[in-house]
Amino acid sequence: MKDLNFEAAIFDMDGLLLDTERVCMKIFSQACETLQVPFKKDIYLSIIGCNAAGIEKIFRAGYGDDFDYPAVNREWRERYQNVVMHEAIPVKEGVVQLLNWLKGNDIPIAVATSTQRNVAERKLELAGLNHYFDHISTGCEVEQGKPHPEIYLLAAKRLNIAPDKCLAFEDSNNGVRSAVAANTITYQIPDLVEPCQEVLALGHKVRSSLNSVYQELA
């Protein structure tokens, strides 16, 4: 893999750089308990990698017409914001080593996340990762969220590198679909959700951690 032909790297954030997904799921479960709404883990896991519009659509379809999404979302988001805007989320294995290696080789690096910009920037700042990235592209800047390729195409454009010369790193199935559709060289590092057979058939690279990727590339 050391001769892999790439000129830039684009990273998802939640569940990939930061161990956010477990925190977020726990907070959603607490919000459901407060509002006496059942916590449906299978539906929750299917939202991972989606932007705000995609999340709402999945929850409404999964919970049915009687689901008070605005109330649940408000409780969930308020609790979540109180945590992530003030506390550093743990950085996942291999992140710092890989980012340092990319920086040391003058390879441009971007983030492509479904998270809103102010929240994404704060998370990266608290985790001490913000200085690594040349650009951040966020879910509020695209019309179509993951699994659509728009956000990866935007990130590559901002780096001024063709998508097929960009490494893309994702944890979720939706994120992988987005990165592959953008014609990037895609790695998946599964977090809460293992890749399904449909996604595995895309032919991307699946690794256990970013440390494994670092060992391949360095």
GROMACS elastic network, one bead per residue, 0.5 to 0.9 nm:
[ bonds ]
;  ai    aj funct       b0    kb
    1     4     6  0.52006   500
    1   216     6  0.55990   500
    1   217     6  0.58275   500
    1   218     6  0.88757   500
    2     5     6  0.87312   500
    2   216     6  0.63471   500
    2   218     6  0.65917   500
    3     6     6  0.88603   500
    3   217     6  0.79739   500
    4   217     6  0.77496   500
    5   165     6  0.68059   500
    5   166     6  0.87708   500
    6     9     6  0.79199   500
    6   107     6  0.89010   500
    6   164     6  0.77912   500
    6   166     6  0.55171   500
    6   167     6  0.64668   500
    6   185     6  0.80714   500
    7   107     6  0.62486   500
    7   108     6  0.73385   500
    7   161     6  0.70350   500
    7   162     6  0.86166   500
    7   165     6  0.53981   500
    7   166     6  0.59275   500
    7   167     6  0.79326   500
    8   102     6  0.85806   500
    8   107     6  0.53854   500
    8   109     6  0.59139   500
    8   110     6  0.80999   500
    8   156     6  0.82100   500
    8   159     6  0.76576   500
    8   161     6  0.69153   500
    8   162     6  0.89673   500
    8   163     6  0.88354   500
    8   165     6  0.66284   500
    8   167     6  0.62379   500
    8   168     6  0.87577   500
    9   102     6  0.80730   500
    9   107     6  0.72161   500
    9   108     6  0.64328   500
    9   110     6  0.63891   500
    9   111     6  0.85574   500
    9   156     6  0.88257   500
    9   165     6  0.86188   500
    9   166     6  0.52654   500
    9   168     6  0.59085   500
    9   169     6  0.78517   500
   10   108     6  0.85743   500
   10   109     6  0.57630   500
   10   111     6  0.54302   500
   10   112     6  0.65053   500
   10   152     6  0.77686   500
   10   155     6  0.72411   500
   10   156     6  0.77853   500
   10   166     6  0.67795   500
   10   167     6  0.60625   500
   10   169     6  0.63703   500
   11    16     6  0.76021   500
   11    17     6  0.75224   500
   11   109     6  0.77375   500
   11   110     6  0.62346   500
   11   112     6  0.59021   500
   11   113     6  0.78391   500
   11   167     6  0.83336   500
   11   168     6  0.58613   500
   11   170     6  0.66419   500
   12    15     6  0.79810   500
   12    16     6  0.60651   500
   12    17     6  0.70229   500
   12    49     6  0.87745   500
   12   110     6  0.87771   500
   12   111     6  0.57346   500
   12   112     6  0.51100   500
   12   113     6  0.51779   500
   12   114     6  0.82548   500
   12   168     6  0.78666   500
   12   169     6  0.60822   500
   12   170     6  0.53875   500
   12   171     6  0.76329   500
   12   175     6  0.77083   500
   13    16     6  0.53255   500
   13    18     6  0.61531   500
   13    19     6  0.89791   500
   13    20     6  0.85316   500
   13   111     6  0.67439   500
   13   112     6  0.72163   500
   13   113     6  0.57445   500
   13   114     6  0.85085   500
   13   115     6  0.84007   500
   13   120     6  0.79326   500
   13   124     6  0.85072   500
   13   170     6  0.81245   500
   13   171     6  0.89595   500
   14    17     6  0.62057   500
   14    18     6  0.53388   500
   14    19     6  0.66251   500
   14    20     6  0.52642   500
   14    21     6  0.63214   500
   14    48     6  0.89654   500
   14    49     6  0.82378   500
   14   113     6  0.74959   500
   14   114     6  0.87062   500
   14   115     6  0.82100   500
   14   120     6  0.89206   500
   14   171     6  0.83266   500
   15    18     6  0.54286   500
   15    19     6  0.50591   500
   15    20     6  0.54299   500
   15    21     6  0.53331   500
   15    22     6  0.81889   500
   15    48     6  0.88779   500
   15    92     6  0.80353   500
   15   170     6  0.82365   500
   15   171     6  0.61510   500
   15   172     6  0.79626   500
   15   189     6  0.88045   500
   15   190     6  0.82341   500
   15   191     6  0.59404   500
   15   192     6  0.78424   500
   16    19     6  0.69954   500
   16    20     6  0.84266   500
   16    91     6  0.86808   500
   16    92     6  0.69074   500
   16    95     6  0.84219   500
   16   169     6  0.74889   500
   16   170     6  0.61518   500
   16   171     6  0.54965   500
   16   172     6  0.86156   500
   16   188     6  0.89120   500
   16   189     6  0.69198   500
   16   190     6  0.80954   500
   16   191     6  0.73310   500
   16   209     6  0.88375   500
   16   210     6  0.83466   500
   17    20     6  0.85901   500
   17    90     6  0.88048   500
   17    91     6  0.59790   500
   17    92     6  0.56382   500
   17    93     6  0.83825   500
   17    94     6  0.89167   500
   17    95     6  0.61140   500
   17    96     6  0.89664   500
   17   124     6  0.89688   500
   17   129     6  0.89432   500
   17   210     6  0.87268   500
   18    21     6  0.82090   500
   18    89     6  0.61497   500
   18    90     6  0.58396   500
   18    92     6  0.54572   500
   18    95     6  0.86422   500
   18   123     6  0.84655   500
   18   124     6  0.84705   500
   18   127     6  0.80345   500
   19    22     6  0.67355   500
   19    23     6  0.74926   500
   19    89     6  0.63348   500
   19    90     6  0.55541   500
   19    91     6  0.60968   500
   19    92     6  0.58486   500
   19   191     6  0.85231   500
   20    23     6  0.52609   500
   20    24     6  0.61157   500
   20    25     6  0.86662   500
   20    84     6  0.87404   500
   20    89     6  0.63531   500
   20    90     6  0.77030   500
   20    91     6  0.88814   500
   21    24     6  0.50391   500
   21    25     6  0.60674   500
   21    26     6  0.85406   500
   21    48     6  0.79624   500
   21   191     6  0.80104   500
   21   192     6  0.72652   500
   22    25     6  0.52103   500
   22    26     6  0.61672   500
   22    27     6  0.86329   500
   22   192     6  0.76389   500
   23    26     6  0.53124   500
   23    27     6  0.63210   500
   23    28     6  0.87568   500
   23    80     6  0.83023   500
   23    83     6  0.88955   500
   23    89     6  0.84349   500
   24    27     6  0.51759   500
   24    28     6  0.62025   500
   24    29     6  0.86669   500
   24    76     6  0.86129   500
   24    80     6  0.66626   500
   25    28     6  0.50538   500
   25    29     6  0.61809   500
   25    30     6  0.86505   500
   25    41     6  0.84917   500
   25    44     6  0.75053   500
   25    45     6  0.84491   500
   26    29     6  0.51167   500
   26    30     6  0.63143   500
   26    31     6  0.87378   500
   27    30     6  0.50042   500
   27    31     6  0.62054   500
   27    32     6  0.86607   500
   27    76     6  0.64284   500
   27    77     6  0.87004   500
   27    79     6  0.66671   500
   27    80     6  0.63684   500
   28    31     6  0.50034   500
   28    32     6  0.62150   500
   28    33     6  0.86422   500
   28    39     6  0.79562   500
   28    44     6  0.86404   500
   28    72     6  0.83451   500
   28    73     6  0.85281   500
   28    75     6  0.83602   500
   28    76     6  0.53420   500
   28    77     6  0.83838   500
   28    79     6  0.84660   500
   28    80     6  0.81728   500
   29    32     6  0.51081   500
   29    33     6  0.62567   500
   29    34     6  0.87224   500
   29    37     6  0.89983   500
   29    38     6  0.83520   500
   29    39     6  0.56927   500
   29    40     6  0.86400   500
   29    41     6  0.86823   500
   29    76     6  0.84915   500
   30    33     6  0.50494   500
   30    34     6  0.62186   500
   30    35     6  0.87249   500
   30    39     6  0.87300   500
   30    76     6  0.79309   500
   30    79     6  0.88562   500
   31    34     6  0.51297   500
   31    35     6  0.63208   500
   31    36     6  0.84342   500
   31    37     6  0.82737   500
   31    72     6  0.65857   500
   31    73     6  0.84082   500
   31    74     6  0.89739   500
   31    75     6  0.56988   500
   31    76     6  0.52683   500
   31    77     6  0.89610   500
   31    79     6  0.77847   500
   32    35     6  0.52162   500
   32    36     6  0.57776   500
   32    38     6  0.61762   500
   32    39     6  0.59818   500
   32    72     6  0.67315   500
   32    75     6  0.84424   500
   32    76     6  0.80448   500
   33    37     6  0.60687   500
   33    38     6  0.71600   500
   33    39     6  0.75858   500
   34    37     6  0.77683   500
   34    75     6  0.84977   500
   35    38     6  0.89530   500
   35    71     6  0.82324   500
   35    72     6  0.71416   500
   35    75     6  0.83721   500
   37    67     6  0.83958   500
   37    72     6  0.83064   500
   39    43     6  0.87292   500
   39    44     6  0.80996   500
   40    43     6  0.55811   500
   40    44     6  0.62939   500
   40    45     6  0.88469   500
   40    62     6  0.87433   500
   40    63     6  0.84681   500
   41    45     6  0.60902   500
   41    46     6  0.86687   500
   42    45     6  0.52937   500
   42    46     6  0.65060   500
   43    46     6  0.52521   500
   43    47     6  0.69970   500
   43    58     6  0.74294   500
   43    59     6  0.69498   500
   43    62     6  0.62661   500
   43    63     6  0.83174   500
   44    47     6  0.56052   500
   44    48     6  0.74021   500
   44    55     6  0.88811   500
   44    58     6  0.86339   500
   44    59     6  0.77282   500
   45    48     6  0.56970   500
   45   192     6  0.75044   500
   45   193     6  0.69372   500
   46    49     6  0.83496   500
   46    50     6  0.86100   500
   46    55     6  0.86575   500
   46    58     6  0.76422   500
   46   173     6  0.89435   500
   46   174     6  0.87208   500
   46   193     6  0.85453   500
   47    50     6  0.55771   500
   47    51     6  0.84076   500
   47    54     6  0.73309   500
   47    55     6  0.53662   500
   47    56     6  0.87270   500
   47    58     6  0.66594   500
   47    59     6  0.79946   500
   47   174     6  0.85788   500
   48    51     6  0.86881   500
   48    55     6  0.81502   500
   48   172     6  0.63348   500
   48   173     6  0.81387   500
   48   174     6  0.73360   500
   48   175     6  0.84728   500
   48   192     6  0.87641   500
   48   193     6  0.84368   500
   49    55     6  0.89131   500
   49   113     6  0.81392   500
   49   114     6  0.66886   500
   49   145     6  0.86941   500
   49   146     6  0.64637   500
   49   147     6  0.77689   500
   49   170     6  0.88227   500
   49   171     6  0.81767   500
   49   172     6  0.56981   500
   49   173     6  0.74086   500
   49   174     6  0.54130   500
   49   175     6  0.54347   500
   49   176     6  0.89387   500
   50    53     6  0.77986   500
   50    54     6  0.53732   500
   50    55     6  0.58807   500
   50   114     6  0.62032   500
   50   115     6  0.88126   500
   50   139     6  0.85442   500
   50   145     6  0.62910   500
   50   146     6  0.55043   500
   50   147     6  0.72868   500
   50   174     6  0.68851   500
   50   175     6  0.78508   500
   51    54     6  0.53282   500
   51    55     6  0.61546   500
   51    56     6  0.87836   500
   51   113     6  0.84465   500
   51   115     6  0.67351   500
   51   116     6  0.86211   500
   51   138     6  0.89939   500
   51   139     6  0.56695   500
   51   140     6  0.79756   500
   51   144     6  0.84625   500
   51   145     6  0.54257   500
   51   146     6  0.68493   500
   52    55     6  0.51396   500
   52    56     6  0.63128   500
   52    57     6  0.87301   500
   52   114     6  0.76603   500
   52   115     6  0.80111   500
   52   116     6  0.87564   500
   52   139     6  0.77344   500
   52   140     6  0.84120   500
   52   145     6  0.84163   500
   53    56     6  0.53126   500
   53    57     6  0.63232   500
   53    58     6  0.88156   500
   53   144     6  0.88813   500
   53   145     6  0.79612   500
   54    57     6  0.51505   500
   54    58     6  0.62705   500
   54    59     6  0.86922   500
   54   144     6  0.89352   500
   54   145     6  0.71801   500
   54   146     6  0.83336   500
   55    58     6  0.52738   500
   55    59     6  0.62038   500
   55    60     6  0.86014   500
   56    59     6  0.52257   500
   56    60     6  0.60742   500
   56    61     6  0.85367   500
   56    69     6  0.73398   500
   56    73     6  0.86375   500
   57    60     6  0.53012   500
   57    61     6  0.61801   500
   57    62     6  0.85306   500
   58    61     6  0.51952   500
   58    62     6  0.59555   500
   58    63     6  0.84415   500
   59    62     6  0.50445   500
   59    63     6  0.58012   500
   59    64     6  0.79880   500
   59    67     6  0.83045   500
   59    69     6  0.75133   500
   60    63     6  0.54254   500
   60    64     6  0.55782   500
   60    65     6  0.67839   500
   60    66     6  0.87505   500
   60    67     6  0.66852   500
   60    68     6  0.86389   500
   60    69     6  0.70322   500
   61    64     6  0.55460   500
   61    65     6  0.78570   500
   63    66     6  0.75479   500
   63    67     6  0.58001   500
   64    67     6  0.57765   500
   65    68     6  0.82195   500
   66    69     6  0.89139   500
   67    70     6  0.88709   500
   67    72     6  0.85804   500
   68    71     6  0.56434   500
   68    72     6  0.64255   500
   68    73     6  0.85919   500
   69    72     6  0.51715   500
   69    73     6  0.57567   500
   69    74     6  0.83017   500
   70    73     6  0.51441   500
   70    74     6  0.59616   500
   70    75     6  0.86344   500
   71    74     6  0.51838   500
   71    75     6  0.62997   500
   71    76     6  0.85510   500
   72    75     6  0.52627   500
   72    76     6  0.60027   500
   72    77     6  0.84473   500
   73    76     6  0.50291   500
   73    77     6  0.58543   500
   73    78     6  0.83756   500
   74    77     6  0.52461   500
   74    78     6  0.60352   500
   74    79     6  0.85534   500
   75    78     6  0.53583   500
   75    79     6  0.62744   500
   75    80     6  0.85476   500
   76    79     6  0.53632   500
   76    80     6  0.60368   500
   76    81     6  0.85453   500
   77    81     6  0.58382   500
   77    82     6  0.84104   500
   78    81     6  0.52320   500
   78    82     6  0.62454   500
   78    83     6  0.88647   500
   79    82     6  0.52806   500
   79    83     6  0.66814   500
   80    83     6  0.52890   500
   80    84     6  0.61976   500
   80    85     6  0.82813   500
   81    84     6  0.53166   500
   81    85     6  0.55249   500
   81    86     6  0.80797   500
   81   119     6  0.80560   500
   82    85     6  0.58889   500
   82    86     6  0.65053   500
   82    87     6  0.83797   500
   83    86     6  0.56254   500
   83    87     6  0.56477   500
   83    88     6  0.84687   500
   83    89     6  0.88525   500
   84    87     6  0.53749   500
   84    88     6  0.67831   500
   84    89     6  0.69630   500
   84   119     6  0.77459   500
   84   122     6  0.78175   500
   84   123     6  0.63453   500
   84   126     6  0.85857   500
   85    88     6  0.81447   500
   85   119     6  0.69515   500
   85   122     6  0.61893   500
   85   123     6  0.67665   500
   85   126     6  0.81192   500
   86   122     6  0.85128   500
   86   123     6  0.87010   500
   86   126     6  0.77202   500
   87   123     6  0.83323   500
   87   126     6  0.68755   500
   87   127     6  0.86212   500
   88    91     6  0.86433   500
   88   123     6  0.68299   500
   88   124     6  0.84779   500
   88   125     6  0.83970   500
   88   127     6  0.51436   500
   88   128     6  0.85055   500
   89   123     6  0.71063   500
   89   124     6  0.87810   500
   89   126     6  0.75179   500
   89   127     6  0.62017   500
   90   127     6  0.70056   500
   91    94     6  0.86313   500
   91    95     6  0.68966   500
   91    96     6  0.81045   500
   91   127     6  0.67433   500
   91   129     6  0.88006   500
   92    95     6  0.59285   500
   92    96     6  0.85063   500
   92   209     6  0.82133   500
   92   210     6  0.80698   500
   93    96     6  0.79562   500
   93    97     6  0.87162   500
   93   209     6  0.63496   500
   93   210     6  0.63825   500
   93   211     6  0.62119   500
   94    97     6  0.53439   500
   94    98     6  0.60826   500
   94    99     6  0.85375   500
   94   209     6  0.66350   500
   94   212     6  0.75554   500
   94   213     6  0.82064   500
   94   214     6  0.71284   500
   95    98     6  0.53732   500
   95    99     6  0.61042   500
   95   100     6  0.85175   500
   95   209     6  0.86588   500
   95   210     6  0.59335   500
   95   211     6  0.70029   500
   95   214     6  0.87162   500
   96    99     6  0.51301   500
   96   100     6  0.59328   500
   96   101     6  0.84498   500
   96   129     6  0.80777   500
   97   100     6  0.52446   500
   97   101     6  0.61849   500
   97   102     6  0.87250   500
   97   210     6  0.85287   500
   97   211     6  0.72164   500
   97   214     6  0.70098   500
   98   101     6  0.50816   500
   98   102     6  0.62071   500
   98   103     6  0.86080   500
   98   210     6  0.69424   500
   98   211     6  0.69890   500
   98   213     6  0.76570   500
   98   214     6  0.52010   500
   98   215     6  0.87329   500
   98   217     6  0.87604   500
   98   218     6  0.84082   500
   99   102     6  0.51216   500
   99   103     6  0.61026   500
   99   104     6  0.84154   500
   99   109     6  0.82294   500
   99   129     6  0.88891   500
   99   132     6  0.68545   500
   99   214     6  0.89022   500
  100   103     6  0.51081   500
  100   104     6  0.59260   500
  100   105     6  0.85886   500
  100   132     6  0.80259   500
  101   105     6  0.63065   500
  101   106     6  0.87796   500
  101   107     6  0.87967   500
  101   214     6  0.78367   500
  101   217     6  0.89434   500
  101   218     6  0.71295   500
  102   105     6  0.51944   500
  102   106     6  0.63651   500
  102   107     6  0.52659   500
  102   108     6  0.76277   500
  102   109     6  0.76831   500
  102   218     6  0.89583   500
  103   107     6  0.57874   500
  103   108     6  0.73646   500
  103   109     6  0.79308   500
  103   132     6  0.72403   500
  104   107     6  0.76791   500
  108   133     6  0.75674   500
  108   134     6  0.64205   500
  108   135     6  0.88327   500
  108   159     6  0.69028   500
  109   132     6  0.70533   500
  109   133     6  0.51332   500
  109   134     6  0.56402   500
  109   135     6  0.71588   500
  109   159     6  0.78215   500
  110   132     6  0.83747   500
  110   133     6  0.51672   500
  110   134     6  0.56375   500
  110   136     6  0.56222   500
  110   137     6  0.75953   500
  110   155     6  0.65627   500
  110   156     6  0.81569   500
  110   158     6  0.86048   500
  110   159     6  0.74173   500
  111   133     6  0.69260   500
  111   134     6  0.84426   500
  111   135     6  0.64871   500
  111   137     6  0.59673   500
  111   138     6  0.79357   500
  111   155     6  0.72544   500
  112   115     6  0.88349   500
  112   135     6  0.87538   500
  112   136     6  0.62039   500
  112   138     6  0.59235   500
  112   139     6  0.80310   500
  112   151     6  0.61941   500
  112   152     6  0.63195   500
  112   154     6  0.84720   500
  112   155     6  0.63094   500
  113   116     6  0.79453   500
  113   117     6  0.86525   500
  113   120     6  0.76492   500
  113   136     6  0.78235   500
  113   137     6  0.63897   500
  113   139     6  0.61055   500
  113   146     6  0.89792   500
  113   151     6  0.78170   500
  114   117     6  0.88705   500
  114   120     6  0.88748   500
  114   137     6  0.83843   500
  114   138     6  0.53978   500
  114   140     6  0.74281   500
  114   145     6  0.68828   500
  114   146     6  0.73594   500
  114   151     6  0.83342   500
  115   118     6  0.85497   500
  115   119     6  0.67524   500
  115   120     6  0.58751   500
  115   138     6  0.58234   500
  115   139     6  0.55109   500
  115   140     6  0.75004   500
  116   119     6  0.55843   500
  116   120     6  0.60589   500
  116   121     6  0.86290   500
  116   138     6  0.57353   500
  116   139     6  0.58257   500
  116   140     6  0.56245   500
  116   141     6  0.84523   500
  117   120     6  0.50496   500
  117   121     6  0.59887   500
  117   122     6  0.84600   500
  117   136     6  0.78913   500
  117   137     6  0.76891   500
  117   138     6  0.56071   500
  117   139     6  0.77136   500
  117   140     6  0.71674   500
  117   141     6  0.85179   500
  118   121     6  0.52977   500
  118   122     6  0.61928   500
  118   123     6  0.86885   500
  119   122     6  0.51372   500
  119   123     6  0.61363   500
  119   124     6  0.86630   500
  120   123     6  0.52001   500
  120   124     6  0.62624   500
  120   125     6  0.85490   500
  120   136     6  0.84144   500
  120   138     6  0.77635   500
  121   124     6  0.52764   500
  121   125     6  0.60723   500
  121   126     6  0.86629   500
  121   130     6  0.70610   500
  121   136     6  0.81520   500
  122   126     6  0.60947   500
  122   127     6  0.84919   500
  122   130     6  0.85604   500
  123   126     6  0.53002   500
  123   127     6  0.61580   500
  123   128     6  0.86040   500
  123   129     6  0.86037   500
  123   130     6  0.84608   500
  124   127     6  0.51050   500
  124   128     6  0.61062   500
  124   129     6  0.50641   500
  124   131     6  0.85907   500
  125   128     6  0.50989   500
  125   129     6  0.60386   500
  125   130     6  0.50807   500
  125   131     6  0.80680   500
  126   129     6  0.77721   500
  126   130     6  0.83771   500
  127   130     6  0.77951   500
  128   131     6  0.74853   500
  129   132     6  0.58820   500
  129   133     6  0.78688   500
  130   133     6  0.60791   500
  131   134     6  0.80420   500
  133   136     6  0.70398   500
  134   158     6  0.88788   500
  134   159     6  0.75956   500
  135   155     6  0.73209   500
  135   158     6  0.69420   500
  135   159     6  0.72269   500
  136   155     6  0.72908   500
  136   158     6  0.88994   500
  137   140     6  0.85783   500
  137   141     6  0.69525   500
  137   142     6  0.86143   500
  137   151     6  0.67201   500
  137   152     6  0.82481   500
  137   154     6  0.70208   500
  137   155     6  0.57938   500
  137   158     6  0.85728   500
  138   141     6  0.55941   500
  138   142     6  0.73835   500
  138   151     6  0.72872   500
  139   142     6  0.57541   500
  139   143     6  0.82048   500
  139   144     6  0.82973   500
  139   145     6  0.62568   500
  139   146     6  0.84651   500
  139   151     6  0.73127   500
  140   143     6  0.77634   500
  140   145     6  0.87058   500
  141   151     6  0.80459   500
  141   154     6  0.89588   500
  142   145     6  0.65104   500
  142   150     6  0.66245   500
  142   151     6  0.62990   500
  142   154     6  0.82249   500
  143   150     6  0.78658   500
  143   151     6  0.89856   500
  144   147     6  0.83053   500
  144   148     6  0.60232   500
  144   149     6  0.81238   500
  144   150     6  0.64432   500
  144   151     6  0.79632   500
  145   148     6  0.56413   500
  145   149     6  0.77229   500
  145   150     6  0.70197   500
  145   151     6  0.69334   500
  145   178     6  0.84376   500
  146   149     6  0.64608   500
  146   150     6  0.76364   500
  146   151     6  0.73023   500
  146   152     6  0.89764   500
  146   174     6  0.58153   500
  146   175     6  0.57995   500
  146   176     6  0.86122   500
  146   177     6  0.74673   500
  146   178     6  0.53309   500
  146   179     6  0.85599   500
  147   150     6  0.86868   500
  147   173     6  0.81561   500
  147   175     6  0.57801   500
  147   176     6  0.74069   500
  147   177     6  0.51598   500
  147   179     6  0.79712   500
  147   181     6  0.82190   500
  148   151     6  0.76168   500
  148   152     6  0.87938   500
  148   174     6  0.83959   500
  148   175     6  0.86384   500
  148   177     6  0.73260   500
  148   178     6  0.50017   500
  148   179     6  0.84179   500
  148   181     6  0.72650   500
  148   182     6  0.83510   500
  149   152     6  0.55503   500
  149   153     6  0.62333   500
  149   154     6  0.87061   500
  149   175     6  0.88029   500
  149   177     6  0.76337   500
  149   179     6  0.60739   500
  149   180     6  0.77093   500
  149   181     6  0.54458   500
  149   183     6  0.86442   500
  150   153     6  0.51065   500
  150   154     6  0.61077   500
  150   155     6  0.86556   500
  150   178     6  0.76180   500
  150   182     6  0.74856   500
  151   155     6  0.61613   500
  151   156     6  0.86388   500
  151   178     6  0.78502   500
  151   179     6  0.86160   500
  151   182     6  0.87382   500
  152   156     6  0.61050   500
  152   157     6  0.84346   500
  152   163     6  0.76370   500
  152   168     6  0.83003   500
  152   178     6  0.70634   500
  152   179     6  0.61304   500
  152   181     6  0.89082   500
  152   182     6  0.61779   500
  152   184     6  0.82124   500
  153   156     6  0.52075   500
  153   157     6  0.60913   500
  153   158     6  0.86624   500
  153   162     6  0.86096   500
  153   163     6  0.66055   500
  153   179     6  0.86319   500
  153   182     6  0.60477   500
  153   183     6  0.89294   500
  154   157     6  0.50517   500
  154   158     6  0.62186   500
  154   159     6  0.86911   500
  155   158     6  0.51922   500
  155   159     6  0.63580   500
  155   160     6  0.86226   500
  155   161     6  0.89667   500
  155   163     6  0.87073   500
  156   159     6  0.50679   500
  156   160     6  0.60696   500
  156   161     6  0.54302   500
  156   162     6  0.62269   500
  156   163     6  0.55622   500
  156   165     6  0.89153   500
  156   166     6  0.72033   500
  157   161     6  0.62855   500
  157   162     6  0.72521   500
  157   163     6  0.80032   500
  158   161     6  0.78265   500
  159   162     6  0.85908   500
  161   164     6  0.83653   500
  161   165     6  0.65968   500
  161   166     6  0.70693   500
  162   165     6  0.54215   500
  162   166     6  0.68880   500
  162   184     6  0.86325   500
  163   166     6  0.51660   500
  163   167     6  0.82327   500
  163   182     6  0.64368   500
  163   183     6  0.59109   500
  163   184     6  0.50903   500
  163   185     6  0.81543   500
  164   167     6  0.79685   500
  164   182     6  0.78983   500
  164   183     6  0.53072   500
  164   185     6  0.63714   500
  165   183     6  0.88198   500
  165   184     6  0.67480   500
  165   185     6  0.72502   500
  166   183     6  0.86761   500
  166   184     6  0.54568   500
  166   185     6  0.60885   500
  166   186     6  0.84222   500
  167   184     6  0.59776   500
  167   186     6  0.58992   500
  167   187     6  0.74550   500
  168   176     6  0.85053   500
  168   179     6  0.63509   500
  168   180     6  0.85407   500
  168   184     6  0.60700   500
  168   185     6  0.59023   500
  168   187     6  0.60538   500
  168   188     6  0.83969   500
  169   175     6  0.86334   500
  169   176     6  0.80514   500
  169   179     6  0.81462   500
  169   185     6  0.86432   500
  169   186     6  0.60405   500
  169   188     6  0.59231   500
  169   189     6  0.72804   500
  169   210     6  0.86412   500
  170   173     6  0.80909   500
  170   174     6  0.88746   500
  170   175     6  0.57192   500
  170   176     6  0.58911   500
  170   179     6  0.79258   500
  170   186     6  0.75985   500
  170   187     6  0.63184   500
  170   189     6  0.60912   500
  170   190     6  0.77174   500
  171   174     6  0.87290   500
  171   175     6  0.68919   500
  171   176     6  0.73648   500
  171   187     6  0.83681   500
  171   188     6  0.52368   500
  171   191     6  0.56660   500
  171   192     6  0.83178   500
  171   193     6  0.79813   500
  171   194     6  0.86478   500
  171   195     6  0.87093   500
  172   175     6  0.51079   500
  172   176     6  0.62680   500
  172   177     6  0.86971   500
  172   188     6  0.74054   500
  172   189     6  0.79638   500
  172   190     6  0.63774   500
  172   191     6  0.71908   500
  172   192     6  0.81375   500
  172   193     6  0.66357   500
  172   194     6  0.79092   500
  172   195     6  0.74286   500
  173   176     6  0.50974   500
  173   177     6  0.62321   500
  173   178     6  0.86782   500
  173   188     6  0.82916   500
  173   190     6  0.84211   500
  173   193     6  0.77423   500
  173   194     6  0.79530   500
  173   195     6  0.58940   500
  173   196     6  0.73460   500
  173   199     6  0.63979   500
  174   177     6  0.51315   500
  174   178     6  0.63347   500
  174   179     6  0.87880   500
  174   199     6  0.87341   500
  175   178     6  0.50550   500
  175   179     6  0.62239   500
  175   180     6  0.85803   500
  175   188     6  0.86915   500
  176   179     6  0.50595   500
  176   180     6  0.59277   500
  176   181     6  0.82741   500
  176   186     6  0.70238   500
  176   187     6  0.78174   500
  176   188     6  0.66679   500
  176   199     6  0.74791   500
  176   202     6  0.88032   500
  176   204     6  0.82125   500
  177   180     6  0.53044   500
  177   181     6  0.59639   500
  177   182     6  0.85708   500
  177   199     6  0.70910   500
  177   202     6  0.81076   500
  178   181     6  0.52162   500
  178   182     6  0.63046   500
  178   183     6  0.89227   500
  179   182     6  0.51291   500
  179   183     6  0.66218   500
  179   184     6  0.57858   500
  179   185     6  0.79116   500
  179   186     6  0.62779   500
  179   187     6  0.89650   500
  180   183     6  0.50485   500
  180   184     6  0.56974   500
  180   185     6  0.73028   500
  180   186     6  0.62121   500
  180   202     6  0.74810   500
  180   203     6  0.89888   500
  180   204     6  0.75328   500
  181   184     6  0.76617   500
  183   186     6  0.82761   500
  185   204     6  0.73586   500
  185   205     6  0.83349   500
  186   203     6  0.89498   500
  186   204     6  0.54411   500
  186   205     6  0.62515   500
  186   206     6  0.85852   500
  187   204     6  0.60921   500
  187   206     6  0.56750   500
  187   207     6  0.70833   500
  187   213     6  0.83779   500
  188   195     6  0.82949   500
  188   204     6  0.73520   500
  188   205     6  0.61282   500
  188   207     6  0.62332   500
  188   208     6  0.83909   500
  188   209     6  0.88112   500
  189   194     6  0.89885   500
  189   205     6  0.87368   500
  189   206     6  0.60484   500
  189   207     6  0.52776   500
  189   208     6  0.56415   500
  189   209     6  0.56420   500
  189   210     6  0.69978   500
  190   193     6  0.61292   500
  190   194     6  0.55315   500
  190   195     6  0.68566   500
  190   206     6  0.77292   500
  190   207     6  0.76712   500
  190   208     6  0.69599   500
  190   209     6  0.80698   500
  191   194     6  0.70143   500
  191   208     6  0.89715   500
  193   196     6  0.85101   500
  195   198     6  0.80750   500
  195   199     6  0.60130   500
  195   200     6  0.62156   500
  195   206     6  0.85989   500
  196   199     6  0.53575   500
  196   200     6  0.61918   500
  196   201     6  0.86861   500
  197   201     6  0.61347   500
  197   202     6  0.89701   500
  198   201     6  0.53037   500
  198   202     6  0.71593   500
  199   202     6  0.53982   500
  199   203     6  0.79526   500
  199   204     6  0.84975   500
  200   203     6  0.59973   500
  200   204     6  0.70971   500
  200   205     6  0.87474   500
  200   206     6  0.83678   500
  201   204     6  0.80732   500
  207   210     6  0.74184   500
  207   212     6  0.65105   500
  207   213     6  0.70286   500
  208   211     6  0.81910   500
  208   212     6  0.66662   500
  208   213     6  0.86485   500
  209   212     6  0.53660   500
  209   213     6  0.69162   500
  209   214     6  0.89318   500
  210   214     6  0.61608   500
  210   215     6  0.86215   500
  211   215     6  0.62427   500
  211   216     6  0.87041   500
  212   215     6  0.51391   500
  212   216     6  0.64139   500
  212   217     6  0.88447   500
  213   216     6  0.50782   500
  213   217     6  0.62181   500
  213   218     6  0.84585   500
  214   217     6  0.52141   500
  214   218     6  0.56948   500
  215   218     6  0.56356   500
